[in-house]
């Protein structure tokens, strides 16, 4: 294959992968993977890699009250709210993990663990994080960011594995940030950084700040 043909094929792959993950809104994405409008009392968690297992769960009033307290007082800046979001995602993961065994989920990926109910890949993680963000937005906890569609990077032809993450956009500024739980073990705050830094990285991108 000539160099020009390889470049063309790489560009086509980028377009195809981008189209698969960025052409539908977050609610449509969740509808495909789990449910359209998750809420505290009724949401679905993906696990086992590529949403092999989908478990219906709920959080009780005390658990959700603890999530709400993380946003009190309301953030005075978008960066402060992103830190709150990270802590809230970690807290929900701990509640969920204790119920379905994903408290054993390790950071990153190990293909030998595919099909293990306790483990989650980037598809599981990005879907669940999008679910949790939706729940927080619907409850009015997140005020400085809007939820956008999950984003992807890596098409093999660019020498990177495919990877996907949940994304939020700062209201007003429009800057998009990934909220990527895949990099850390269950119950740890996700990596939060700009979408542009994340998409251009060949490894773990620098965290915000």
C-alpha positions in Angstrom: 0.0 0.0 0.0 1.4 3.4 -0.9 1.9 6.2 1.6 -0.8 8.3 0.2 -3.3 5.4 0.3 -2.4 4.7 3.9 -3.0 8.3 4.9 -6.3 8.3 3.1 -7.3 5.1 4.9 -6.3 6.6 8.2 -8.4 9.7 7.6 -11.4 7.5 6.6 -11.0 5.5 9.8 -10.9 8.7 11.9 -14.1 9.9 10.3 -15.9 6.6 10.8 -15.0 6.3 14.4 -15.8 10.0 15.1 -19.2 9.5 13.4 -20.0 6.5 15.5 -19.5 8.3 18.8 -20.2 12.0 18.1 -23.3 12.1 15.8 -25.9 11.4 18.5 -26.7 13.4 21.6 -25.9 12.0 25.0 -29.4 10.9 25.7 -29.6 9.0 22.4 -26.2 7.4 23.3 -27.5 6.3 26.7 -30.7 4.9 25.1 -28.5 2.7 22.9 -26.4 1.5 25.8 -28.7 1.5 28.8 -31.7 3.9 29.2 -32.7 7.3 28.0 -33.2 9.3 31.1 -31.5 7.8 34.2 -32.4 9.0 37.6 -31.4 8.4 41.2 -34.1 5.7 41.7 -33.6 4.0 38.4 -30.5 3.8 36.3 -28.4 1.1 34.6 -24.8 0.3 35.0 -22.6 -1.2 32.4 -19.8 -3.7 33.3 -18.0 -6.8 32.0 -16.5 -4.8 29.0 -18.5 -3.3 26.2 -21.6 -3.2 28.3 -21.8 -7.0 28.3 -23.7 -6.9 31.5 -26.3 -4.2 32.3 -27.5 -4.0 35.9 -30.5 -1.9 37.1 -29.7 0.0 40.3 -30.9 2.8 42.5 -29.4 5.0 45.1 -31.3 5.6 48.4 -32.1 9.0 49.7 -29.1 9.1 52.1 -26.7 8.2 49.4 -28.0 10.8 47.0 -28.0 13.4 49.8 -24.3 12.7 50.3 -23.7 13.4 46.5 -25.7 16.6 46.8 -23.5 17.8 49.7 -20.4 17.6 47.5 -21.9 20.5 45.6 -22.5 22.7 48.7 -21.9 25.6 48.6 -22.3 26.0 44.8 -19.0 26.3 42.9 -17.8 29.8 42.3 -15.9 28.8 39.2 -16.1 26.2 36.4 -12.8 24.6 37.5 -14.1 24.3 41.1 -17.3 22.6 39.7 -15.2 20.2 37.7 -13.4 19.1 40.9 -16.8 18.6 42.6 -17.9 16.5 39.6 -14.9 14.3 39.9 -15.5 13.7 43.6 -19.2 13.0 42.9 -18.4 10.4 40.2 -16.0 8.7 42.6 -18.6 8.6 45.3 -21.3 7.1 43.1 -18.8 4.5 41.8 -18.1 3.4 45.4 -21.9 3.0 46.1 -22.3 1.1 42.8 -19.2 -1.0 43.3 -20.3 -2.2 46.7 -23.5 -3.5 45.1 -22.3 -5.3 41.9 -18.7 -6.1 42.7 -17.1 -3.4 40.5 -15.3 -2.1 43.6 -12.7 -4.6 42.4 -12.4 -2.9 39.0 -8.7 -2.1 38.2 -7.4 1.0 36.4 -7.0 0.7 32.7 -7.7 -2.4 30.8 -6.6 -6.1 30.7 -8.3 -8.0 27.8 -7.9 -11.2 29.7 -10.6 -9.8 32.1 -13.2 -9.3 29.4 -16.4 -10.9 30.5 -15.6 -10.5 34.2 -18.6 -8.8 35.9 -16.3 -6.9 38.3 -14.3 -5.2 35.5 -15.0 -2.2 33.2 -13.5 -1.1 30.0 -13.7 2.4 28.5 -17.1 1.7 27.0 -18.5 0.7 30.4 -16.8 3.6 32.1 -17.8 6.3 29.6 -21.4 5.1 29.5 -21.7 5.0 33.3 -20.0 8.4 33.8 -22.5 9.8 31.2 -25.3 8.3 33.2 -24.1 9.7 36.5 -23.5 13.2 34.9 -27.1 13.1 33.5 -28.4 12.3 37.0 -26.6 15.2 38.5 -27.6 17.6 35.8 -31.2 16.6 36.1 -31.1 17.3 39.8 -29.6 20.8 39.2 -26.3 20.0 40.9 -24.2 20.9 37.9 -24.7 24.5 36.8 -21.6 25.5 34.9 -21.3 22.6 32.5 -23.5 20.9 29.9 -23.3 17.2 29.0 -22.1 16.4 25.5 -21.6 13.2 23.6 -18.8 10.7 24.5 -15.7 11.3 22.5 -13.1 8.8 21.1 -9.5 8.7 20.1 -7.3 6.0 18.5 -8.1 4.1 15.3 -5.1 1.6 15.4 -3.8 3.0 12.1 -2.5 6.0 14.2 -0.7 3.5 16.5 -3.2 4.0 19.3 -5.8 1.7 20.8 -9.4 2.9 20.6 -10.5 4.8 23.7 -13.6 6.6 24.7 -14.6 9.0 27.4 -17.6 11.0 28.7 -17.4 14.7 27.9 -18.8 17.9 29.4 -18.7 21.4 28.0 -18.1 24.6 30.1 -21.1 26.8 29.6 -20.2 30.2 28.1 -16.6 29.3 27.2 -17.6 26.2 25.3 -14.4 24.4 26.2 -14.9 20.6 26.3 -13.5 18.4 29.0 -13.2 14.7 29.3 -14.3 13.0 32.5 -12.4 9.8 32.1 -12.9 7.2 34.9 -11.0 4.5 33.0 -7.5 5.7 34.1 -8.1 5.1 37.8 -9.4 2.2 39.8 -13.1 2.1 41.0 -14.0 4.8 43.4 -11.1 7.1 42.6 -11.8 10.6 41.0 -11.7 10.4 37.2 -9.1 12.2 35.1 -10.5 15.5 34.0 -8.7 17.4 31.3 -9.4 19.3 28.1 -10.8 17.2 25.3 -8.1 18.5 23.0 -5.3 17.4 25.3 -6.9 14.0 25.7 -7.5 13.4 22.0 -3.9 14.3 21.1 -2.3 12.2 23.8 -0.7 8.8 23.2 -0.8 8.0 26.9 -2.2 9.5 30.0 -2.8 13.2 29.3 -1.9 15.8 31.9 -4.7 16.6 34.4 -6.2 20.0 34.4 -4.1 22.6 36.3 
